[in-house]
Amino acid sequence: MNRKLLAWPALVAAALIFLPILAQAHYPWLNMQQYQLPENRTANLTIGWGHAFPYDGFMKQDRVEDLYILAPSGTKVDVEAKSELEFASVNPLESGAYLVVGQPKGGYWTRTATGGRSQPKSGLDNVIGCSFSVNTMKAVLNVGDADGNVDAVVGHPLEIVPLANPATLKTGGYLPIRVLLNDEPYNGFFNATYAGFSSESDVFAYTARTNADGEGRLRILNRGIWLIKVEHQEAYPDPGVCDTRTYRGVLTFEVD
């Protein structure tokens, strides 16, 4: 019998075992208390964490590496932890269109025959597979009557750039986006959903693909709070340390 045919079932079995390591990883998103904020108020938020938008779990402040608000002028407004799970801008915000920008600490997850470990696979026995996650998140925040540009690129490894302010959109319209992977156009799929569409894990209302220029369009099927998620996987640079590196970029916003 052909050795290639004999090897095929083993390869399929290995893939089925390894796939959950990649597919079941949590992802974060920004939950703004208000996406349309009266001027001269502080912005308050939490960080969602899980698979079911908008409320699954919450990320604690000690897992956050970077969190700030980008003002229309390009200056950064600091964000501070008000509790283990709650965050707020240190100053009230003037009228304008803002981006809230965050990045949790990157992390390893290695699955072994005896369970999972939050560490590289090097030094572990009976390793099934390892993934290193790089998560980034943004939200559109409009203060006062502002509906200006929110297309600033902040430099995330995987970044969703809204090419129109969601405050200008209505149900049935389209939000144009550009997706960048390491500052280059990303040609791939993106998923989106809105609050109330489903309480099930990893269920999305809309899926589409960006073109060679990294551009795509999301049809606004319903008013409310939306999430767009993009995920990209590649081989980890050192296979002795880990197997894959997974980038996730998430954008949240509201359409009235």
HELIX and SHEET records of a PDB file:
HELIX    1   1 ARG A    3  ALA A   23  1                                  21    
HELIX    2   2 GLN A   61  ARG A   63  5                                   3    
HELIX    3   3 PRO A  166  THR A  168  5                                   3    
SHEET    1   A 3 TYR A  27  MET A  32  0                                        
SHEET    2   A 3 ASN A  44  GLY A  50 -1                                        
SHEET    3   A 3 GLY A  57  PHE A  58 -1                                        
SHEET    1   B 8 TYR A  27  MET A  32  0                                        
SHEET    2   B 8 ASN A  44  GLY A  50 -1                                        
SHEET    3   B 8 GLU A  86  SER A  89 -1                                        
SHEET    4   B 8 LYS A  76  ALA A  81 -1                                        
SHEET    5   B 8 VAL A  64  LEU A  70 -1                                        
SHEET    6   B 8 GLY A  96  PRO A 104 -1                                        
SHEET    7   B 8 VAL A 127  VAL A 143 -1                                        
SHEET    8   B 8 GLN A  36  LEU A  37  1                                        
SHEET    1   C 9 TYR A  27  MET A  32  0                                        
SHEET    2   C 9 ASN A  44  GLY A  50 -1                                        
SHEET    3   C 9 GLU A  86  SER A  89 -1                                        
SHEET    4   C 9 LYS A  76  ALA A  81 -1                                        
SHEET    5   C 9 VAL A  64  LEU A  70 -1                                        
SHEET    6   C 9 GLY A  96  PRO A 104 -1                                        
SHEET    7   C 9 VAL A 127  VAL A 143 -1                                        
SHEET    8   C 9 GLY A 107  THR A 112 -1                                        
SHEET    9   C 9 GLY A 115  ARG A 117 -1                                        
SHEET    1   D11 TYR A  27  MET A  32  0                                        
SHEET    2   D11 ASN A  44  GLY A  50 -1                                        
SHEET    3   D11 GLU A  86  SER A  89 -1                                        
SHEET    4   D11 LYS A  76  ALA A  81 -1                                        
SHEET    5   D11 VAL A  64  LEU A  70 -1                                        
SHEET    6   D11 GLY A  96  PRO A 104 -1                                        
SHEET    7   D11 VAL A 127  VAL A 143 -1                                        
SHEET    8   D11 THR A 244  VAL A 255  1                                        
SHEET    9   D11 GLY A 224  ALA A 235 -1                                        
SHEET   10   D11 PHE A 189  TYR A 194 -1                                        
SHEET   11   D11 TYR A 206  ARG A 209 -1                                        
SHEET    1   E 3 LEU A 158  PRO A 162  0                                        
SHEET    2   E 3 TYR A 174  LEU A 181 -1                                        
SHEET    3   E 3 GLU A 184  PRO A 185 -1                                        
SHEET    1   F 3 LEU A 158  PRO A 162  0                                        
SHEET    2   F 3 TYR A 174  LEU A 181 -1                                        
SHEET    3   F 3 GLU A 215  ARG A 219 -1                                        
END                                                                             
